Amino acid sequence: MPVVNRIADLADEIASWRRDFHENPEIMYETVRTAAKVADLLRSFGLDEVVTGIGRTGVVGVIRGKNGGAGRVIGLRADMDALPIAEMTGLPYASKTPGKMHACGHDGHTSMLLGAAKYLAETRNFNGTAVVIFQPAEEGGAGAKAMIDDGLMTRWAIDEVYSLHNLPGLPVGEFAIRKGPIMAATDEFRITITGRGGHAAKPHETVDPIITGTQIVSALQTIASRAVNPLDSVVVSVTIFEAGTAFNVIPETATLRGTIRSLTDATRDLAEKRLNEIVNALCTAYGATAEIEFRRGYPVTANHDDQTDFAVSVAEEIAGPDRVQKETEPMMGGEDFSYMLLERPGAYIFAGNGDSASLHHPRYNFNDGLIPSGSSYFVRLVEKALAA
């Protein structure tokens, strides 16, 4: 079964919602207008239940099938939040809010799920229950966890959960997925090095935190090159190095900040352990001291085997077997849908956004040509999983 005909008919309407969301971006948990519009649309579609305020500004809609909803419950999730980026697209529907834009396509994800919800509420060609989940704060705020903490999975007795993300560079109408880790854990570190400041002309009287810091920056790269199995993936990036205020003064302190990305819990643990050992050992060697703050971010996004096979079967129905990559390479970016996959079996899939600017770029724009296949994917997940 290719793109659902009714979804194709709704594509322009779905695109109009998308462009309205794009024009009015909201970040993190500030998705008040977005959530209100989502809730109003869901009510107009005739859903059985629409609940707001889950995870602060999240929205949940419930659609019961022909048998009154008895049986399995499938959750479908879309993220709603934008990014603190100044838009440079020049589009007629570009952001009206300075410094904020939908640079990751969440406007499209939300709209495609709304389109699927409208169709599912009209047809109800399934037995069981579909729960549509509209989540705030994916971009760094762990909105998925906030919704889970508010009882998302237990209150609606969700059995399985699925999500979709657009992917620039992948042709429109194609899908990409893999079993197991598909996106990385995202951890953050801050290292404060304390030495002994002094005059730059008398370095022998100081303990230079800049010298110590440069050695640490280099040595941290051995986590990937020498500590972790070459067949495992890890990224260690120092992205901020702050020290000094004058050309002739060796400062007292230096601060390093950065991120570690990994695809397994074992690699994640090893990277944190080695970071602490390297920093402390080098500070001791150079006569400095260190304060290390290590903050664990999103977990690894790991797809479940059976649900990945099922997602592949649905994507193949829509796109054709030759347009679904079943073993796509994992990405070292993070995704808080990982929290939902820790709670319930499910799968996360990429859908092609075509030849567009990259995600998080000020010239990025969601490709409306993706709407028919993306919305159809959500629809067929429910109709196939809960076949009447």
Secondary structure as GFF3:
##gff-version 3
##sequence-region A 1 388
A	DSSP	alpha_helix	5	23	.	.	.	ID=ss1
A	DSSP	alpha_helix	32	45	.	.	.	ID=ss2
A	DSSP	beta_strand	49	54	.	.	.	ID=ss3
A	DSSP	beta_strand	58	64	.	.	.	ID=ss4
A	DSSP	beta_strand	73	79	.	.	.	ID=ss5
A	DSSP	alpha_helix	106	123	.	.	.	ID=ss6
A	DSSP	beta_strand	129	135	.	.	.	ID=ss7
A	DSSP	alpha_helix	143	149	.	.	.	ID=ss8
A	DSSP	alpha_helix	152	155	.	.	.	ID=ss9
A	DSSP	beta_strand	160	167	.	.	.	ID=ss10
A	DSSP	beta_strand	175	176	.	.	.	ID=ss11
A	DSSP	beta_strand	180	183	.	.	.	ID=ss12
A	DSSP	beta_strand	185	194	.	.	.	ID=ss13
A	DSSP	beta_strand	198	199	.	.	.	ID=ss14
A	DSSP	three_ten_helix	203	205	.	.	.	ID=ss15
A	DSSP	alpha_helix	209	220	.	.	.	ID=ss16
A	DSSP	alpha_helix	222	222	.	.	.	ID=ss17
A	DSSP	pi_helix	223	227	.	.	.	ID=ss18
A	DSSP	beta_strand	234	243	.	.	.	ID=ss19
A	DSSP	beta_strand	249	250	.	.	.	ID=ss20
A	DSSP	beta_strand	253	262	.	.	.	ID=ss21
A	DSSP	alpha_helix	265	286	.	.	.	ID=ss22
A	DSSP	beta_strand	289	295	.	.	.	ID=ss23
A	DSSP	beta_strand	301	303	.	.	.	ID=ss24
A	DSSP	alpha_helix	305	319	.	.	.	ID=ss25
A	DSSP	three_ten_helix	321	323	.	.	.	ID=ss26
A	DSSP	beta_strand	324	325	.	.	.	ID=ss27
A	DSSP	alpha_helix	337	343	.	.	.	ID=ss28
A	DSSP	beta_strand	346	352	.	.	.	ID=ss29
A	DSSP	three_ten_helix	368	370	.	.	.	ID=ss30
A	DSSP	alpha_helix	371	385	.	.	.	ID=ss31
###
